[in-house]
């Protein structure tokens, strides 16, 4: 078993990034313009100058991206931290939200583009599988909230309606939903009937929308079957459609 001690972010602007994290984490900053550290509980957050990396090993930063990290910090009160960081002017990616797997979290972005996740454990919500499915369709199609794909679709999620060869995972559904909602910006769904038993849900759903370009009306009904995991995330989907009648 290996022990994880921390992470080092390589940055072109040490002063900007180090000062940001010092204020963000309200911690002590140790180091200089080449390397520095902010001490946190559980692991150490290091920073190193991009030019220093090149001096140590020429071309070591060739092809390296920036803003590809997601850093998670457990806090006592997500909403209190959110208010503090908003006053600091930190870029908000996602305001505080609670999830059925027992977390409340808010996302921010650091000056280099990395996402910061402040979260707290709040205990599992007492939402049934049926309520979770209702929440998923409401947020995705009626509220046009694509972030629900990241939150409520499991990493191994499979949509059996997707084209053959489509890889599993929420990003494919998220991309398809974005195109679909762009084509039908007034899309609205109604769950007419829903039956749930443990982690299996069957729903009769009506879709209504108008195509942005052609003005063609989409009006159809579908039977959707869904399977959820123990964390309240959707794992599989099957569906069939027909004109309402």
Helices and strands as residue ranges (DSSP letters): E 6-11, H 14-25, E 29-31, E 35-39, E 44-49, H 50-56, E 70-74, H 78-88, E 91-99, E 103-109, E 115-121, H 129-137, I 138-142, H 147-152, E 153-159, H 170-183, E 188-197, E 200-210, E 217-228, E 234-242
